Amino acid sequence: MTATTFTALDFETAHHERFSICQVGLVRYEAGAKTRELNLLVRPPANYFLESFTAIHGIRPEDTAASPTFVEIWPQVAPFISGQRVVAHNGHSFDFDVLRKTLIHYNLSVPVFEGICTYQIYHKKLSVLCAEHAIALNHHDALSDAHARAQLYLKSLGVRQGGDK
């Protein structure tokens, strides 16, 4: 697997518990080219949200009431992650832990993957980096955040992007 083959990942959560995923954004790159993306709303346990979290990402209980649970979407998500290079911003502090704790919560096996954190590469907030690098960002929308992370990772490798979001 080359450095330019990876999945960029972002989770939004409904409250402080790391297993409360309410949105998943994934973008797959192979040899530096975007090949797939996945954007899913997820019903967190008991469909419980804290208002302070909704204020951040805008996702409400009524938005996820009819959505599948994480255990139901895991078969779609797993191929993006299992045995892959996975890129996240603040990944070691948030996204990778959210994934692990969610899988444990649902009694699912935690796959092996290589986690890369763009915060550790750049040492700046995602919104600041996107402004500096003219990357479009609808911050706290999981798919938009995943696209931004992918573009920042490719920039860190010296790969020029054209025509991507």
HELIX and SHEET records of a PDB file:
HELIX    1   1 PRO A   45  ASN A   47  5                                   3    
HELIX    2   2 GLU A   51  HIS A   57  1                                   7    
HELIX    3   3 PRO A   61  THR A   64  1                                   4    
HELIX    4   4 PHE A   70  ILE A   81  1                                  12    
HELIX    5   5 ASP A   95  HIS A  105  1                                  11    
HELIX    6   6 THR A  118  TYR A  122  1                                   5    
HELIX    7   7 LEU A  126  GLU A  132  1                                   7    
HELIX    8   8 ALA A  142  SER A  156  1                                  15    
SHEET    1   A 5 ALA A  33  LEU A  41  0                                        
SHEET    2   A 5 ILE A  21  GLU A  30 -1                                        
SHEET    3   A 5 PHE A   6  THR A  13 -1                                        
SHEET    4   A 5 ARG A  85  ALA A  88  1                                        
SHEET    5   A 5 GLU A 114  CYS A 117  1                                        
END                                                                             
